[in-house]
Amino acid sequence: MREEEVASVAAKPSLTGLGSPSPLSCVPPLASGSPLCFCYNSPLYGYKDVSDLENVVANYAKANIPIEVMWTDIDSMDAYKDFTLDPINFPLDKMRNFVDTLYQNGQKYVPILDLERSETTDLIVKISLQPWNAFRPNGVIIFSDILTPLPAFGVEFDVEDVRGPVIQSPIRFEKGLKALHPIDLEKLSFVGDSLKILRKEVGGDAAVLGFVGAPWTIATYIVEGGTTRTYTTIKSMCHTTPHLLRTLLSHLAQAIADYVIFQVESGAHCIQIFDSWGGQLPPDMWERWSKPYIKE
């Protein structure tokens, strides 16, 4: 962006909760004083229960920070700004009722990756622009997922209704590494095309953000075979087959680096790196098994 474009973007209000590595999710606030935004009929990622969500909303209310509410038509993927909760004039009991309804409504939608939506250019663009069209925030995040590039370097996966992403052939032994190859960016053309369109749509009024998963986080899916609560297998590999895990992480670091460059060349102003499961490691192990490969 030109200097004047950067200044223009910096001056715009920031909305949080509108973009993330998962479809239509709500995420913790990114900037102090920024409005909190919820999509009224979307999965509520990151909140353990209704009281957890209630605490977040209460903190915003105490700080007199507005809460934006957006509604999405799940079939057409059209989004609409519904209303703004003004903490100063919104009674606490009504706030609690709103939070309870929001949480219960969010529970109806299974938070899994929709491959059709995340691999179809026109749908990616349409969904990515929902918050932009509704609120004109200072950034537009591409609708995608951290697992999107896996097939492009040899790791196939399916999405099941209950289990979510399932890796067809988890890599836990030396022979599994043979399936890996350099990332084929032509297989990710829908990402590049979407970023180019998004860049054109927002012009100099907002930053276009791409994102990738950190090598450790991507490796947890590839080793465990999907989502898990324990990460037992990959943690065990840190001690039993460290050479195998290092080889896997190095391959992922190179593939992800190439993917980052591809996104930037396609129009992303900046790239977010999500180490979603880095928190499963104690600090000393994170320094050894995650941080070096993020830098790499």
Residue, then its C-alpha position, 0 to 999 in steps of 0.5 A: m500500500r502507498e503511505e497515504e493508503v496506510a494512513s487511511v486504513a489506520a484511521k478506520p475503526s477496527l472490528t473484531g470477530l469477523g474473520s478468522p481461520s475458521p468460517l464465520s467464527c467469533v474471536p477474542p478482541l484484537a485491539s483495545g477499544s475496538p467494537l466487538c462483533f458477533c455473527y448472530n447465527s454462526p458457531l461461537y469458537g473459543y467460548k467454553d460455555v455461555s458464562d464465558l461468553e457472558n464475561v466477555v460481553a460484560n467486560y465490553a459493556k463496562a468499558n462502554i464499548p459497542i457490540e455490533v451484531m451481524w446476521t448471515d443467511i446461511d443459504s445465500m451467504d448474504a450478510y446484514k448488519d442487524f443492530t448495535l448494542d449500546p452498553i450505556n443504554f442497554p440494561l444488564d438483564k437484557m444483555r444477559n438475555f441477548v448473550d444466552t440467545l446468541y450462544q444457544n443459536g450458535q450451538k446449532y451450527v457445527p463448526i467444521l470446514d466446508l470444502e465447497r465454500s472454502e475452495t470455490t472462488d466466488l463463494i470465498v470472495k462473497i463470504s470474505l466481503q460480508p463484514w466489509n459490506a456490513f461494517r467497512p472495517n479496516g481489514v478483510i480476511i480471506f475466507s479459508d482454513i489452515l488445512t486448505p493447502l495440505p493436498a497441494f503438498g501430498v496430504e489428503f483429508d476429508v471432512e466428516d460431520v461429527r469428527g471434522p477434518v480427518i487425515q486419510s493417511p497420518i504420518r507417524f513413520e518414516k515411510g509416511l514422509k514419502a507421500l510429501h512433495p513440494i507444494d503445488l501452488e497451481k492446486l491453490s489457484f482459487v486462493g490466489d484468484s480470491l485474493k486478487i479479487l478482494r484486493k480490487e474490491v477494497g482498493g486502498d480502503a482496507a488491508v487484505l489479510g491472508f493466513v497460514g497455520a504454523p508448522w507445529t499446528i499443521a503437524t498436529y493434524i497430520v500426525e494425529g489424523g485430525t482433531t484431538r484433545t490430548y495430542t498424545t501421538i505427536k507429543s510422544m514423537c518429540h521424545t521417541t522419534p524426534h528426527l522424524l518429527r523434525t523432518l516433517l516440520s522442516h517440510l511443512a515450514q518450506a511448504i508454508a513459506d512458499y504458500v505465504i509468498f504466493q498469497v502476498e504475490s496474489g494481493a495479501h498485504c500481510i499474513q497471519i500465522f496461526d499456531s493454534w495448538g502451540g499452547q499444547l506445548p510447555p514454553d521450553m518445548w514450544e521454543r524447540w518444536s514450534k518457534p524455530y519452524i515459524k522462523e524458518 
